[in-house]
Amino acid sequence: MTAKEKSIEGRINRLHADGIVDLHFDMPMDLYEKRDRANVLATDYLPELEAGNIGVLGAAIYIEDRYMPEMGLRIALDQISRLYTEVEECGRFAICKSYQEILDARKARKIALLITMEGVEPLGTDLDLFRAFYELGVRAIGLTHARRNAAGNGGVFAANGSPRDGLTAFGRDVVRECEALGVIVDLAHINPAGFEEIIGMTSKPVIVSHTNARKYYDIERNISDGQIKMIGERRGVIGVNSVLVSPRKEEATLDRYVDHIEHIIGLIGIESVGIGFDFFEFIYGQWSEAAKQELAAKLTKPHFLPDLRNHSHARNLTRKLIARGFSDEQIEKILYRNWMRLFRELL
């Protein structure tokens, strides 16, 4: 290693010392599927998370189509149960319900887990269940995934074609309850009409936990320049996704990932961009070929970035940001400070 390389590695160490915030990771669904095993967090997750210096992780509850509609509530509760059990078995994690608890976890050198919900299918149409999930630790809610549910419609994985209607009456109740209880409203996956309606009926900062810019991947699941500006005007944060970086495999690169970051910064400034990696290959690799083909037909075929495939590769992103001329202060904001500011304000 040359002196220059050593200097860069030392700089990365300093930038990662406080821990990266990744606000979207489909860990609970995997823990549920591996419920016959013990210590999955320690064996399957901790090495990569430690290698990438991950400090705060959004642990997303998501219900697969095969469990819908009858088992949505049960699977969501089972996912949370598995998460609590695993955290008790591994002393390196803490489930956090407030900004102060996140600070306390980081001070104790633990990885802070913030439970999020990707699609409100577990609630059915029962708003009373919202409070139950809140008490269990849910602190950020995205109303939909790609499909329609009782709250609204997801954005399609195509340039157009999403339903033109916005939220349902139940969806509006969920958004109001989020603001009342102090749950972060996440606009990831919502269709354009729902996106604008949520912006119009909320007053606090809102987020998009994991998405990409339509400039580089023009599908309604991603966000347009106009939507990016709406988040910036509300002092929210957009987490940049590692999966939908480009529709073309040859352009699904770390450089293009940083292009998404730079595009958002160019529109709304450095204060509103963060990380929402949405690392998914570890789950995708467990699927049968039939399941992969079903995903491609229903949504899209994911193109995983060669040097940003899991949390252990997070240093590659920081190295690339340095190479692209970002200052230490800018990199810190992208990696964790912007999300932490939002947690301080909303949790």
Backbone hydrogen bonds, N-H to C=O, Kabsch-Sander energy under -0.5 kcal/mol:
donor,donor_aa,acceptor,acceptor_aa,energy
6,K,2,T,-2.5
7,S,3,A,-2.1
8,I,4,K,-2.2
9,E,5,E,-2.5
10,G,6,K,-2.3
11,R,7,S,-2.0
12,I,8,I,-2.5
13,N,9,E,-2.3
14,R,10,G,-1.9
15,L,11,R,-2.4
16,H,12,I,-2.0
17,A,13,N,-0.5
17,A,14,R,-0.8
19,G,16,H,-1.6
20,I,53,N,-2.7
21,V,335,L,-3.0
22,D,20,I,-0.6
22,D,56,V,-2.6
23,L,21,V,-0.5
23,L,275,I,-2.0
25,F,58,G,-1.6
26,D,279,F,-0.5
27,M,25,F,-1.9
29,M,60,A,-0.5
30,D,26,D,-0.7
31,L,27,M,-2.4
32,Y,28,P,-2.3
33,E,29,M,-1.8
34,K,30,D,-1.5
35,R,32,Y,-1.6
37,R,34,K,-2.1
43,T,39,N,-1.9
44,D,40,V,-3.0
45,Y,40,V,-0.8
45,Y,41,L,-1.0
46,L,41,L,-2.8
49,L,45,Y,-2.2
50,E,46,L,-2.9
51,A,47,P,-2.1
52,G,48,E,-1.7
53,N,50,E,-1.1
54,I,49,L,-2.4
55,G,20,I,-3.0
56,V,20,I,-2.1
57,L,112,A,-2.8
58,G,22,D,-2.7
59,A,57,L,-0.8
59,A,114,L,-2.1
60,A,25,F,-2.4
60,A,58,G,-0.8
61,I,116,T,-2.7
62,Y,60,A,-0.6
64,E,62,Y,-0.6
67,Y,64,E,-2.0
68,M,65,D,-1.7
71,M,67,Y,-1.9
72,G,69,P,-1.2
75,I,71,M,-2.7
76,A,72,G,-2.0
77,L,73,L,-2.3
78,D,74,R,-2.4
79,Q,75,I,-2.6
80,I,76,A,-2.1
81,S,77,L,-2.5
82,R,78,D,-2.7
83,L,79,Q,-2.0
84,Y,80,I,-2.5
85,T,81,S,-2.5
86,E,82,R,-2.8
87,V,83,L,-2.3
88,E,84,Y,-2.1
89,E,85,T,-1.5
90,C,86,E,-1.6
91,G,89,E,-0.5
93,F,90,C,-1.1
94,A,111,I,-2.1
96,C,94,A,-0.6
96,C,113,L,-2.8
99,Y,347,L,-0.7
102,I,98,S,-1.7
103,L,99,Y,-2.3
104,D,100,Q,-2.7
105,A,101,E,-2.3
106,R,102,I,-2.4
107,K,103,L,-2.4
108,A,104,D,-1.7
109,R,106,R,-1.7
110,K,105,A,-3.2
111,I,92,R,-3.0
112,A,55,G,-2.8
112,A,110,K,-0.6
113,L,94,A,-3.2
114,L,57,L,-2.7
114,L,112,A,-0.5
115,I,113,L,-0.6
115,I,137,G,-0.6
116,T,59,A,-2.5
117,M,140,A,-2.0
118,E,61,I,-2.9
119,G,117,M,-0.9
119,G,142,G,-2.8
120,V,143,L,-2.2
123,L,120,V,-1.9
124,G,120,V,-0.6
124,G,121,E,-1.4
126,D,123,L,-2.7
127,L,125,T,-0.8
129,L,126,D,-1.4
130,F,127,L,-1.2
131,R,127,L,-0.7
132,A,128,D,-1.0
133,F,129,L,-2.3
134,Y,130,F,-2.3
135,E,131,R,-2.4
136,L,132,A,-1.4
137,G,133,F,-0.7
137,G,134,Y,-1.3
138,V,133,F,-2.4
139,R,115,I,-3.0
140,A,115,I,-0.7
141,I,184,I,-2.6
142,G,117,M,-3.1
143,L,186,D,-0.7
149,N,152,G,-2.6
155,G,189,H,-4.0
158,A,156,V,-1.2
168,T,151,A,-2.3
172,R,168,T,-2.3
173,D,169,A,-1.8
174,V,170,F,-2.3
175,V,171,G,-2.1
176,R,172,R,-2.3
177,E,173,D,-2.3
178,C,174,V,-2.2
179,E,175,V,-1.9
180,A,176,R,-2.0
181,L,177,E,-2.5
182,G,178,C,-2.0
183,V,178,C,-2.8
184,I,139,R,-2.6
186,D,141,I,-2.8
186,D,184,I,-0.6
187,L,185,V,-0.5
187,L,207,I,-3.3
189,H,221,R,-0.6
190,I,187,L,-0.8
191,N,153,N,-2.4
195,F,191,N,-2.6
196,E,192,P,-2.3
197,E,193,A,-1.9
198,I,194,G,-2.5
199,I,195,F,-2.1
200,G,196,E,-2.1
201,M,197,E,-1.5
202,T,198,I,-0.8
202,T,199,I,-0.7
207,I,185,V,-2.4
208,V,237,V,-2.0
211,T,239,G,-2.1
214,R,223,I,-2.5
216,Y,213,A,-1.5
217,Y,213,A,-1.4
219,I,217,Y,-1.9
220,E,158,A,-2.9
221,R,156,V,-1.2
222,N,219,I,-1.2
223,I,212,N,-2.4
228,I,224,S,-2.5
229,K,225,D,-2.2
230,M,226,G,-1.6
231,I,227,Q,-1.9
232,G,228,I,-2.2
233,E,229,K,-2.6
234,R,230,M,-1.1
235,R,232,G,-1.6
236,G,231,I,-2.7
237,V,206,V,-0.6
238,I,272,S,-2.1
239,G,208,V,-3.3
239,G,237,V,-0.5
240,V,238,I,-0.5
240,V,274,G,-2.0
241,N,211,T,-2.6
242,S,277,F,-2.3
251,E,248,R,-1.4
252,A,248,R,-0.6
252,A,249,K,-1.2
253,T,251,E,-1.9
257,Y,253,T,-1.9
258,V,254,L,-2.2
259,D,255,D,-1.7
260,H,256,R,-1.7
261,I,257,Y,-1.5
262,E,258,V,-2.9
263,H,259,D,-2.4
264,I,260,H,-2.2
265,I,261,I,-2.4
266,G,262,E,-2.4
267,L,263,H,-1.2
267,L,264,I,-0.6
268,I,264,I,-2.6
269,G,265,I,-2.3
272,S,269,G,-1.0
273,V,270,I,-1.0
274,G,238,I,-3.1
276,G,240,V,-1.7
278,D,24,H,-1.7
283,I,280,F,-1.0
284,Y,280,F,-2.6
285,G,281,E,-2.7
286,Q,283,I,-1.6
287,W,283,I,-0.5
287,W,284,Y,-1.3
292,K,288,S,-2.1
293,Q,289,E,-2.4
294,E,290,A,-2.0
295,L,291,A,-2.0
296,A,292,K,-2.2
297,A,293,Q,-2.2
298,K,294,E,-2.5
299,L,295,L,-3.3
300,T,295,L,-0.7
303,H,243,V,-1.0
304,F,302,P,-0.6
305,L,308,L,-0.6
308,L,305,L,-1.6
313,H,310,N,-2.0
314,A,311,H,-1.7
316,N,313,H,-1.5
317,L,313,H,-0.9
318,T,314,A,-1.7
319,R,315,R,-2.7
320,K,316,N,-2.0
321,L,317,L,-2.6
322,I,318,T,-2.2
323,A,319,R,-2.2
324,R,320,K,-1.9
325,G,322,I,-1.7
326,F,321,L,-2.3
331,I,327,S,-2.4
332,E,328,D,-2.6
333,K,329,E,-1.8
334,I,330,Q,-2.0
335,L,331,I,-2.8
336,Y,332,E,-2.4
337,R,332,E,-2.7
338,N,333,K,-2.0
340,M,336,Y,-2.6
341,R,337,R,-2.3
342,L,338,N,-1.8
343,F,339,W,-2.6
344,R,340,M,-2.4
345,E,341,R,-1.7
346,L,342,L,-2.4
347,L,343,F,-2.8
